[in-house]
Amino acid sequence: MNTFHKMSLKFLAASVLASLTGSAFADSIHDALSNSTAYADFNLRMETADQDNALQDASALTLRTWIGFSTGSVNGFSFTAEVEDSRIVMGQDEFSVGPAGFNPGEYSVIADPETTELDQAYIQYKSDNFTGRLGRQVITLDDHRFVGHVAWRQDKQTFDAVSAKYAFSKDVEVFYSYLYKRNRIFAEAADLDSKDHIVHATYKSPIGKFAAYAYLLEVDNDTPNALDTYGVSFDGKMKGDSINWAYGAEFATQSSESGSGETATDFDASYFNAYVGATISGITAKVDYEVLGSDDGLYGFATPLATLHKFNGWTDQFLNTPVQGLQDLKFSLSGKLAGGKWIVAYHDFSADESTPGVDDLGSEINLQYTKKFDGKYRFGIKYGTYDADDFKVDTNRFWMWVGTRF
């Protein structure tokens, strides 16, 4: 346990003890327990994957269970814990999860290993304008492009962290977190110790929401490394007589350093995104152009803490940005049908900086329909097909799931 973590624990423990002294201690504990809440969430999902390569086609049927508990507040302090379990159902285990050591190199990847983990366990202090947390927690920022929980997978991503959020007003908010462990989606064997600093600020203006951030990441592996990203973004909306508009843009720069001496590497890349969407009679049409830049075809802009499945196609071809970088031009239509929601999307991929033989990175079509029943149950069906060109191989993935929460 690093020194920073030890000091944080001691400080918080002292604060909790101080807050609980006095004659009202017993009543406060009773009130906190009386106001506690518990929840459970179940997600049963079938997933298949076939790729035009030597790997065998994959199929999985898995059940993910979350069971959580949050106490009421005692002088602003509360406690939350959540356990997560993912199980293979009916022996449907023909898939590979390399980082977890499950059937490595045999089948196409379906990243849902069997695991039972303490998913969240944190102490929280909350006042009118301030919220602080210590322990294992979910952290999501903006649209999850840089920091997310990857809750699409059965084993979602959480962080062992100290975090703090302060609202200077209803329009201005600042968030900081120090992450000392990344609990990734591949079960505990693939978790990473880290020394990450997350700084994020937002301002809600009359014309839209502005954000500025600095993500200073370092894997704690006894090897010099740093991945530093600085960026700004804007998201706005405008209502018209017959058309509602949504629009935004984002820009970031990144430096990546690794190793020392003659083997050291040092790269720089940039990120750009711009989108515009229009909603007419309940149908939304959107165009989104995203560029994860390259450094002379040797390094691609990286977002290792992101909910990656949400971006650049659902067949997950670009979880690691190619060294040539990535340009993704996306067209989508979405709306409502029979009480549910549907979306159709098309991606056209190309290299940001081409190298010999690598320029056209293919295209992808995504389809999804989701629906909730009785406010308790959810159903979804989803399909992605990737058409390769200079990169990867043709890939098809299909999902169907049901779930409930109480």
C-alpha positions as a Markdown table, in Angstrom:
| # | Residue | x | y | z |
|---|---|---|---|---|
| 1 | Met | 0.0 | 0.0 | 0.0 |
| 2 | Asn | 1.5 | 3.3 | -1.0 |
| 3 | Thr | 2.2 | 6.2 | 1.4 |
| 4 | Phe | -0.6 | 8.4 | -0.1 |
| 5 | His | -3.1 | 5.6 | 0.4 |
| 6 | Lys | -2.1 | 5.0 | 4.0 |
| 7 | Met | -2.3 | 8.7 | 4.9 |
| 8 | Ser | -5.7 | 9.0 | 3.3 |
| 9 | Leu | -7.0 | 6.1 | 5.3 |
| 10 | Lys | -5.7 | 7.5 | 8.6 |
| 11 | Phe | -7.1 | 10.9 | 7.9 |
| 12 | Leu | -10.5 | 9.5 | 7.0 |
| 13 | Ala | -10.6 | 7.2 | 9.9 |
| 14 | Ala | -9.8 | 10.1 | 12.3 |
| 15 | Ser | -12.5 | 12.2 | 10.6 |
| 16 | Val | -15.2 | 9.4 | 11.0 |
| 17 | Leu | -14.3 | 8.9 | 14.7 |
| 18 | Ala | -14.5 | 12.6 | 15.4 |
| 19 | Ser | -17.9 | 12.9 | 13.7 |
| 20 | Leu | -19.3 | 10.0 | 15.8 |
| 21 | Thr | -18.4 | 11.2 | 19.2 |
| 22 | Gly | -21.0 | 12.6 | 21.6 |
| 23 | Ser | -24.2 | 11.4 | 23.2 |
| 24 | Ala | -26.1 | 11.2 | 19.8 |
| 25 | Phe | -23.8 | 8.4 | 18.6 |
| 26 | Ala | -26.3 | 5.5 | 19.1 |
| 27 | Asp | -29.2 | 7.5 | 17.6 |
| 28 | Ser | -27.1 | 8.4 | 14.6 |
| 29 | Ile | -26.1 | 4.8 | 13.9 |
| 30 | His | -29.7 | 3.7 | 14.3 |
| 31 | Asp | -30.9 | 6.4 | 11.9 |
| 32 | Ala | -28.2 | 5.5 | 9.3 |
| 33 | Leu | -29.1 | 1.8 | 9.4 |
| 34 | Ser | -32.8 | 2.6 | 9.3 |
| 35 | Asn | -32.3 | 4.7 | 6.2 |
| 36 | Ser | -30.1 | 2.1 | 4.4 |
| 37 | Thr | -31.0 | 0.7 | 1.0 |
| 38 | Ala | -30.2 | -2.5 | -0.7 |
| 39 | Tyr | -30.4 | -3.6 | -4.3 |
| 40 | Ala | -29.8 | -6.4 | -6.6 |
| 41 | Asp | -29.3 | -6.5 | -10.4 |
| 42 | Phe | -29.3 | -9.5 | -12.7 |
| 43 | Asn | -28.3 | -9.6 | -16.3 |
| 44 | Leu | -28.5 | -12.8 | -18.4 |
| 45 | Arg | -26.8 | -12.5 | -21.8 |
| 46 | Met | -26.1 | -14.6 | -24.8 |
| 47 | Glu | -23.2 | -13.5 | -27.1 |
| 48 | Thr | -21.8 | -15.0 | -30.2 |
| 49 | Ala | -18.8 | -14.0 | -32.3 |
| 50 | Asp | -17.4 | -15.3 | -35.6 |
| 51 | Gln | -14.3 | -14.0 | -37.3 |
| 52 | Asp | -12.7 | -14.8 | -40.7 |
| 53 | Asn | -9.5 | -16.2 | -39.1 |
| 54 | Ala | -8.2 | -19.5 | -37.6 |
| 55 | Leu | -10.0 | -19.0 | -34.3 |
| 56 | Gln | -13.1 | -21.1 | -33.6 |
| 57 | Asp | -16.5 | -19.3 | -33.5 |
| 58 | Ala | -17.4 | -18.2 | -29.9 |
| 59 | Ser | -20.6 | -18.5 | -28.0 |
| 60 | Ala | -21.3 | -17.6 | -24.4 |
| 61 | Leu | -24.3 | -17.6 | -22.0 |
| 62 | Thr | -23.5 | -15.7 | -18.8 |
| 63 | Leu | -25.4 | -14.4 | -15.8 |
| 64 | Arg | -24.1 | -11.3 | -14.0 |
| 65 | Thr | -25.3 | -10.5 | -10.5 |
| 66 | Trp | -24.8 | -7.3 | -8.5 |
| 67 | Ile | -25.8 | -7.1 | -4.9 |
| 68 | Gly | -25.3 | -3.8 | -3.2 |
| 69 | Phe | -25.9 | -2.0 | 0.1 |
| 70 | Ser | -25.7 | 1.7 | 1.1 |
| 71 | Thr | -26.2 | 3.0 | 4.6 |
| 72 | Gly | -27.9 | 6.3 | 5.5 |
| 73 | Ser | -25.8 | 9.3 | 6.6 |
| 74 | Val | -24.1 | 9.9 | 9.9 |
| 75 | Asn | -22.9 | 13.5 | 10.1 |
| 76 | Gly | -22.4 | 13.4 | 6.4 |
| 77 | Phe | -20.7 | 10.0 | 6.3 |
| 78 | Ser | -22.1 | 6.9 | 4.7 |
| 79 | Phe | -20.9 | 3.5 | 3.4 |
| 80 | Thr | -21.6 | 1.6 | 0.2 |
| 81 | Ala | -20.6 | -1.9 | -0.7 |
| 82 | Glu | -21.4 | -4.0 | -3.8 |
| 83 | Val | -20.5 | -7.6 | -4.8 |
| 84 | Glu | -20.4 | -8.7 | -8.4 |
| 85 | Asp | -20.6 | -12.3 | -9.7 |
| 86 | Ser | -20.4 | -13.6 | -13.3 |
| 87 | Arg | -21.2 | -17.2 | -14.1 |
| 88 | Ile | -21.3 | -19.3 | -17.2 |
| 89 | Val | -24.8 | -20.8 | -17.6 |
| 90 | Met | -25.7 | -24.2 | -19.1 |
| 91 | Gly | -22.1 | -24.9 | -20.0 |
| 92 | Gln | -22.0 | -22.3 | -22.8 |
| 93 | Asp | -18.3 | -21.6 | -22.4 |
| 94 | Glu | -16.9 | -21.7 | -26.0 |
| 95 | Phe | -15.1 | -18.4 | -25.9 |
| 96 | Ser | -11.7 | -17.0 | -24.9 |
| 97 | Val | -10.6 | -14.3 | -22.4 |
| 98 | Gly | -6.8 | -14.1 | -22.9 |
| 99 | Pro | -6.1 | -11.6 | -20.0 |
| 100 | Ala | -8.0 | -13.9 | -17.6 |
| 101 | Gly | -6.3 | -17.0 | -18.9 |
| 102 | Phe | -9.6 | -18.6 | -20.0 |
| 103 | Asn | -9.2 | -20.7 | -23.2 |
| 104 | Pro | -6.5 | -18.4 | -24.6 |
| 105 | Gly | -6.1 | -18.4 | -28.3 |
| 106 | Glu | -8.8 | -21.1 | -29.0 |
| 107 | Tyr | -12.0 | -19.1 | -29.7 |
| 108 | Ser | -12.9 | -15.6 | -30.6 |
| 109 | Val | -12.9 | -13.3 | -27.5 |
| 110 | Ile | -16.0 | -12.7 | -25.4 |
| 111 | Ala | -14.6 | -10.6 | -22.5 |
| 112 | Asp | -16.9 | -12.0 | -19.7 |
| 113 | Pro | -14.8 | -14.3 | -17.5 |
| 114 | Glu | -16.2 | -16.1 | -14.5 |
| 115 | Thr | -15.4 | -14.1 | -11.4 |
| 116 | Thr | -16.7 | -13.1 | -8.0 |
| 117 | Glu | -15.4 | -9.7 | -6.8 |
| 118 | Leu | -15.9 | -6.9 | -4.4 |
| 119 | Asp | -17.0 | -4.4 | -7.0 |
| 120 | Gln | -17.4 | -1.3 | -4.8 |
| 121 | Ala | -16.6 | -0.6 | -1.1 |
| 122 | Tyr | -16.2 | 3.1 | -0.2 |
| 123 | Ile | -16.8 | 5.6 | 2.6 |
| 124 | Gln | -18.4 | 8.8 | 1.4 |
| 125 | Tyr | -18.6 | 12.2 | 3.0 |
| 126 | Lys | -21.2 | 14.6 | 1.6 |
| 127 | Ser | -22.1 | 18.1 | 2.4 |
| 128 | Asp | -24.1 | 20.8 | 0.5 |
| 129 | Asn | -21.3 | 21.5 | -2.1 |
| 130 | Phe | -18.8 | 18.7 | -1.5 |
| 131 | Thr | -18.6 | 15.0 | -2.0 |
| 132 | Gly | -15.6 | 12.9 | -1.1 |
| 133 | Arg | -15.1 | 9.1 | -1.4 |
| 134 | Leu | -12.4 | 6.7 | -0.4 |
| 135 | Gly | -12.2 | 3.1 | -1.5 |
| 136 | Arg | -13.3 | 1.0 | -4.5 |
| 137 | Gln | -15.7 | 3.0 | -6.6 |
| 138 | Val | -17.3 | 3.6 | -10.0 |
| 139 | Ile | -16.0 | 6.8 | -11.7 |
| 140 | Thr | -17.5 | 8.1 | -15.0 |
| 141 | Leu | -16.9 | 11.4 | -16.7 |
| 142 | Asp | -18.7 | 13.1 | -19.6 |
| 143 | Asp | -19.7 | 10.4 | -22.2 |
| 144 | His | -17.2 | 7.8 | -20.9 |
| 145 | Arg | -14.7 | 8.5 | -23.7 |
| 146 | Phe | -11.8 | 8.9 | -21.3 |
| 147 | Val | -13.1 | 7.6 | -18.0 |
| 148 | Gly | -15.9 | 5.0 | -17.7 |
| 149 | His | -17.2 | 1.9 | -16.0 |
| 150 | Val | -17.4 | -0.4 | -19.0 |
| 151 | Ala | -20.7 | -1.7 | -17.5 |
| 152 | Trp | -21.6 | -3.2 | -20.9 |
| 153 | Arg | -19.3 | -6.1 | -19.9 |
| 154 | Gln | -20.5 | -8.5 | -17.2 |
| 155 | Asp | -17.5 | -7.5 | -15.0 |
| 156 | Lys | -17.5 | -3.7 | -15.0 |
| 157 | Gln | -14.5 | -1.5 | -14.4 |
| 158 | Thr | -14.1 | 0.2 | -11.0 |
| 159 | Phe | -11.2 | 2.0 | -9.4 |
| 160 | Asp | -9.5 | 2.0 | -5.9 |
| 161 | Ala | -9.3 | 5.7 | -5.4 |
| 162 | Val | -9.6 | 8.8 | -3.4 |
| 163 | Ser | -12.0 | 11.2 | -5.1 |
| 164 | Ala | -13.5 | 14.6 | -4.4 |
| 165 | Lys | -16.1 | 16.8 | -6.1 |
| 166 | Tyr | -16.9 | 20.4 | -5.3 |
| 167 | Ala | -19.6 | 22.6 | -6.7 |
| 168 | Phe | -18.7 | 26.2 | -6.6 |
| 169 | Ser | -22.2 | 27.0 | -7.8 |
| 170 | Lys | -25.0 | 25.2 | -9.7 |
| 171 | Asp | -23.1 | 25.8 | -12.9 |
| 172 | Val | -19.4 | 25.3 | -11.9 |
| 173 | Glu | -18.1 | 21.9 | -10.7 |
| 174 | Val | -14.6 | 20.5 | -10.2 |
| 175 | Phe | -13.7 | 16.8 | -9.7 |
| 176 | Tyr | -10.3 | 15.3 | -8.7 |
| 177 | Ser | -9.4 | 11.7 | -8.1 |
| 178 | Tyr | -6.2 | 9.8 | -7.3 |
| 179 | Leu | -6.5 | 6.2 | -8.6 |
| 180 | Tyr | -4.2 | 3.6 | -7.1 |
| 181 | Lys | -5.7 | 0.6 | -8.8 |
| 182 | Arg | -7.6 | -0.1 | -12.0 |
| 183 | Asn | -10.0 | -3.0 | -11.5 |
| 184 | Arg | -10.5 | -3.9 | -15.1 |
| 185 | Ile | -13.1 | -6.1 | -16.9 |
| 186 | Phe | -11.0 | -9.3 | -17.1 |
| 187 | Ala | -11.2 | -10.4 | -13.4 |
| 188 | Glu | -8.7 | -9.7 | -10.7 |
| 189 | Ala | -5.7 | -11.4 | -12.5 |
| 190 | Ala | -5.6 | -8.5 | -15.0 |
| 191 | Asp | -6.1 | -5.6 | -12.6 |
| 192 | Leu | -3.4 | -2.9 | -12.6 |
| 193 | Asp | -1.8 | -0.9 | -9.8 |
| 194 | Ser | -1.5 | 2.7 | -10.9 |
| 195 | Lys | -0.6 | 6.2 | -9.9 |
| 196 | Asp | -3.3 | 8.1 | -11.9 |
| 197 | His | -4.4 | 11.7 | -11.3 |
| 198 | Ile | -7.8 | 12.7 | -12.8 |
| 199 | Val | -8.8 | 16.4 | -12.9 |
| 200 | His | -12.1 | 17.5 | -14.5 |
| 201 | Ala | -14.0 | 20.8 | -14.4 |
| 202 | Thr | -17.3 | 21.7 | -16.0 |
| 203 | Tyr | -19.2 | 24.9 | -16.6 |
| 204 | Lys | -22.9 | 25.0 | -17.6 |
| 205 | Ser | -23.5 | 28.2 | -19.6 |
| 206 | Pro | -26.6 | 29.5 | -21.4 |
| 207 | Ile | -25.3 | 28.1 | -24.7 |
| 208 | Gly | -24.1 | 24.7 | -23.5 |
| 209 | Lys | -21.8 | 22.7 | -21.3 |
| 210 | Phe | -18.0 | 23.3 | -21.3 |
| 211 | Ala | -15.5 | 20.9 | -19.8 |
| 212 | Ala | -11.7 | 20.9 | -19.3 |
| 213 | Tyr | -9.7 | 18.0 | -18.1 |
| 214 | Ala | -6.2 | 16.6 | -17.4 |
| 215 | Tyr | -5.8 | 12.8 | -17.1 |
| 216 | Leu | -2.2 | 12.0 | -15.9 |
| 217 | Leu | -1.9 | 8.2 | -16.0 |
| 218 | Glu | 0.9 | 5.9 | -14.8 |
| 219 | Val | 0.9 | 2.2 | -14.4 |
| 220 | Asp | 2.7 | 1.2 | -11.2 |
| 221 | Asn | 4.9 | -1.5 | -12.6 |
| 222 | Asp | 8.5 | -0.4 | -11.7 |
| 223 | Thr | 9.0 | 0.8 | -15.3 |
| 224 | Pro | 9.1 | 4.5 | -16.1 |
| 225 | Asn | 5.9 | 5.4 | -18.0 |
| 226 | Ala | 3.4 | 8.3 | -18.3 |
| 227 | Leu | 0.3 | 8.9 | -20.4 |
| 228 | Asp | -0.7 | 12.6 | -20.0 |
| 229 | Thr | -3.9 | 13.9 | -21.7 |
| 230 | Tyr | -5.2 | 17.5 | -21.7 |
| 231 | Gly | -8.4 | 18.5 | -23.3 |
| 232 | Val | -11.5 | 20.6 | -23.6 |
| 233 | Ser | -15.0 | 19.9 | -24.9 |
| 234 | Phe | -18.4 | 21.6 | -25.6 |
| 235 | Asp | -21.9 | 20.2 | -25.8 |
| 236 | Gly | -25.0 | 22.2 | -26.7 |
| 237 | Lys | -28.6 | 21.9 | -27.6 |
| 238 | Met | -31.1 | 24.1 | -29.4 |
| 239 | Lys | -34.9 | 23.7 | -29.7 |
| 240 | Gly | -36.6 | 24.8 | -32.9 |
| 241 | Asp | -40.2 | 24.8 | -34.0 |
| 242 | Ser | -40.0 | 21.4 | -35.7 |
| 243 | Ile | -36.4 | 20.4 | -35.3 |
| 244 | Asn | -34.3 | 19.9 | -32.1 |
| 245 | Trp | -30.5 | 20.2 | -32.6 |
| 246 | Ala | -27.6 | 18.7 | -30.6 |
| 247 | Tyr | -24.0 | 19.6 | -31.4 |
| 248 | Gly | -20.6 | 19.5 | -29.8 |
| 249 | Ala | -16.8 | 19.4 | -30.3 |
| 250 | Glu | -13.8 | 18.1 | -28.3 |
| 251 | Phe | -10.1 | 18.5 | -28.6 |
| 252 | Ala | -7.2 | 16.9 | -26.6 |
| 253 | Thr | -3.5 | 16.4 | -26.8 |
| 254 | Gln | -1.6 | 13.5 | -25.4 |
| 255 | Ser | 2.0 | 12.5 | -24.6 |
| 256 | Ser | 3.1 | 9.0 | -24.0 |
| 257 | Glu | 6.5 | 8.1 | -22.4 |
| 258 | Ser | 7.7 | 4.6 | -21.6 |
| 259 | Gly | 11.0 | 3.0 | -20.6 |
| 260 | Ser | 14.4 | 4.6 | -20.1 |
| 261 | Gly | 17.8 | 4.9 | -21.7 |
| 262 | Glu | 18.2 | 3.6 | -25.3 |
| 263 | Thr | 14.9 | 1.8 | -25.2 |
| 264 | Ala | 12.8 | 4.8 | -24.1 |
| 265 | Thr | 9.9 | 5.9 | -26.3 |
| 266 | Asp | 8.2 | 9.3 | -26.4 |
| 267 | Phe | 5.2 | 10.0 | -28.6 |
| 268 | Asp | 2.7 | 12.8 | -29.1 |
| 269 | Ala | -0.8 | 12.6 | -30.6 |
| 270 | Ser | -4.0 | 14.6 | -30.6 |
| 271 | Tyr | -7.8 | 13.8 | -30.5 |
| 272 | Phe | -10.7 | 15.6 | -32.2 |
| 273 | Asn | -14.4 | 15.0 | -32.2 |
| 274 | Ala | -17.3 | 16.9 | -33.7 |
| 275 | Tyr | -20.9 | 16.0 | -34.0 |
| 276 | Val | -24.3 | 17.4 | -35.0 |
| 277 | Gly | -27.7 | 15.7 | -34.5 |
| 278 | Ala | -31.3 | 16.7 | -35.5 |
| 279 | Thr | -34.5 | 15.2 | -34.1 |
| 280 | Ile | -37.6 | 15.4 | -36.2 |
| 281 | Ser | -40.9 | 13.7 | -35.4 |
| 282 | Gly | -39.2 | 11.5 | -32.9 |
| 283 | Ile | -36.4 | 10.3 | -35.2 |
| 284 | Thr | -32.8 | 11.5 | -34.5 |
| 285 | Ala | -30.2 | 11.7 | -37.3 |
| 286 | Lys | -26.6 | 12.2 | -36.2 |
| 287 | Val | -23.3 | 12.6 | -37.9 |
| 288 | Asp | -20.2 | 12.1 | -35.7 |
| 289 | Tyr | -16.6 | 12.5 | -36.8 |
| 290 | Glu | -13.9 | 11.3 | -34.5 |
| 291 | Val | -10.1 | 11.3 | -34.9 |
| 292 | Leu | -7.7 | 9.5 | -32.7 |
| 293 | Gly | -4.4 | 10.8 | -34.0 |
| 294 | Ser | -1.1 | 9.2 | -34.8 |
| 295 | Asp | 2.5 | 10.1 | -34.3 |
| 296 | Asp | 4.1 | 9.4 | -37.7 |
| 297 | Gly | 2.4 | 6.1 | -38.0 |
| 298 | Leu | 4.2 | 4.8 | -34.9 |
| 299 | Tyr | 1.7 | 5.5 | -32.1 |
| 300 | Gly | -2.1 | 5.9 | -31.8 |
| 301 | Phe | -3.9 | 8.1 | -29.3 |
| 302 | Ala | -5.0 | 5.9 | -26.3 |
| 303 | Thr | -7.9 | 6.0 | -23.9 |
| 304 | Pro | -7.2 | 3.1 | -21.5 |
| 305 | Leu | -9.8 | 4.0 | -18.9 |
| 306 | Ala | -12.7 | 4.5 | -21.3 |
| 307 | Thr | -15.9 | 2.5 | -21.9 |
| 308 | Leu | -14.4 | 1.5 | -25.2 |
| 309 | His | -17.2 | -0.6 | -26.4 |
| 310 | Lys | -19.4 | 2.5 | -26.7 |
| 311 | Phe | -17.1 | 4.0 | -29.4 |
| 312 | Asn | -15.8 | 3.0 | -32.9 |
| 313 | Gly | -18.2 | 0.1 | -33.5 |
| 314 | Trp | -19.6 | -2.7 | -31.3 |
| 315 | Thr | -17.5 | -5.5 | -32.7 |
| 316 | Asp | -14.6 | -4.0 | -30.7 |
| 317 | Gln | -12.0 | -3.8 | -33.5 |
| 318 | Phe | -10.4 | -0.7 | -32.1 |
| 319 | Leu | -10.2 | -1.2 | -28.4 |
| 320 | Asn | -6.5 | -0.4 | -28.9 |
| 321 | Thr | -6.0 | 2.4 | -31.4 |
| 322 | Pro | -3.8 | 1.3 | -34.4 |
| 323 | Val | -0.4 | 2.9 | -34.6 |
| 324 | Gln | -1.7 | 4.6 | -37.8 |
| 325 | Gly | -4.4 | 6.3 | -35.7 |
| 326 | Leu | -8.1 | 6.2 | -36.5 |
| 327 | Gln | -10.6 | 8.4 | -38.3 |
| 328 | Asp | -14.2 | 7.3 | -37.7 |
| 329 | Leu | -17.0 | 8.9 | -39.7 |
| 330 | Lys | -20.3 | 7.7 | -38.1 |
| 331 | Phe | -23.9 | 8.1 | -39.4 |
| 332 | Ser | -26.8 | 7.0 | -37.1 |
| 333 | Leu | -30.5 | 7.0 | -36.9 |
| 334 | Ser | -32.5 | 6.3 | -33.7 |
| 335 | Gly | -36.0 | 6.5 | -32.4 |
| 336 | Lys | -38.8 | 4.6 | -30.6 |
| 337 | Leu | -40.8 | 1.6 | -31.7 |
| 338 | Ala | -43.4 | -0.5 | -29.8 |
| 339 | Gly | -42.5 | 1.0 | -26.5 |
| 340 | Gly | -38.8 | 0.4 | -27.0 |
| 341 | Lys | -35.8 | 2.2 | -28.5 |
| 342 | Trp | -33.9 | 1.4 | -31.7 |
| 343 | Ile | -30.7 | 2.6 | -33.3 |
| 344 | Val | -28.9 | 1.9 | -36.6 |
| 345 | Ala | -25.4 | 3.1 | -37.2 |
| 346 | Tyr | -22.8 | 3.0 | -39.9 |
| 347 | His | -19.0 | 3.6 | -39.4 |
| 348 | Asp | -16.4 | 4.3 | -42.0 |
| 349 | Phe | -12.9 | 3.8 | -40.7 |
| 350 | Ser | -9.6 | 5.0 | -42.1 |
| 351 | Ala | -6.1 | 5.6 | -40.9 |
| 352 | Asp | -5.1 | 9.1 | -39.6 |
| 353 | Glu | -1.6 | 8.6 | -40.9 |
| 354 | Ser | -1.3 | 5.8 | -43.5 |
| 355 | Thr | 1.6 | 3.4 | -43.6 |
| 356 | Pro | 2.5 | 1.1 | -46.5 |
| 357 | Gly | -0.5 | -1.3 | -46.9 |
| 358 | Val | -2.6 | 0.3 | -44.1 |
| 359 | Asp | -5.0 | 3.1 | -45.1 |
| 360 | Asp | -8.6 | 1.8 | -45.3 |
| 361 | Leu | -9.5 | 0.4 | -42.0 |
| 362 | Gly | -12.9 | -1.0 | -43.1 |
| 363 | Ser | -16.5 | -0.3 | -42.1 |
| 364 | Glu | -19.1 | -1.5 | -39.7 |
| 365 | Ile | -22.9 | -1.6 | -39.3 |
| 366 | Asn | -24.5 | -1.7 | -35.9 |
| 367 | Leu | -28.2 | -2.5 | -35.0 |
| 368 | Gln | -29.9 | -2.5 | -31.6 |
| 369 | Tyr | -33.4 | -2.6 | -30.0 |
| 370 | Thr | -34.0 | -2.3 | -26.3 |
| 371 | Lys | -37.2 | -2.3 | -24.2 |
| 372 | Lys | -38.3 | -2.1 | -20.6 |
| 373 | Phe | -41.3 | -4.0 | -19.2 |
| 374 | Asp | -43.4 | -3.0 | -16.2 |
| 375 | Gly | -40.5 | -0.7 | -15.1 |
| 376 | Lys | -38.7 | -3.8 | -13.7 |
| 377 | Tyr | -37.5 | -5.8 | -16.6 |
| 378 | Arg | -35.3 | -5.0 | -19.6 |
| 379 | Phe | -34.7 | -6.8 | -22.9 |
| 380 | Gly | -32.2 | -6.1 | -25.7 |
| 381 | Ile | -31.0 | -7.5 | -29.0 |
| 382 | Lys | -28.0 | -6.2 | -30.8 |
| 383 | Tyr | -25.8 | -7.0 | -33.8 |
| 384 | Gly | -22.6 | -5.7 | -35.3 |
| 385 | Thr | -20.9 | -6.7 | -38.5 |
| 386 | Tyr | -17.4 | -5.4 | -39.4 |
| 387 | Asp | -16.2 | -5.5 | -43.1 |
| 388 | Ala | -12.4 | -5.5 | -43.1 |
| 389 | Asp | -10.0 | -3.9 | -45.6 |
| 390 | Asp | -6.4 | -3.2 | -44.8 |
| 391 | Phe | -6.8 | -4.1 | -41.1 |
| 392 | Lys | -8.2 | -7.0 | -39.0 |
| 393 | Val | -10.6 | -9.5 | -40.5 |
| 394 | Asp | -14.4 | -9.7 | -41.2 |
| 395 | Thr | -16.2 | -10.1 | -37.9 |
| 396 | Asn | -19.8 | -10.6 | -36.8 |
| 397 | Arg | -21.2 | -10.4 | -33.2 |
| 398 | Phe | -24.7 | -10.9 | -31.9 |
| 399 | Trp | -26.2 | -10.3 | -28.4 |
| 400 | Met | -29.5 | -10.9 | -26.7 |
| 401 | Trp | -30.1 | -10.2 | -23.0 |
| 402 | Val | -32.7 | -9.9 | -20.3 |
| 403 | Gly | -32.4 | -8.4 | -16.9 |
| 404 | Thr | -34.0 | -6.9 | -13.9 |
| 405 | Arg | -33.2 | -4.8 | -10.8 |
| 406 | Phe | -34.8 | -4.5 | -7.4 |
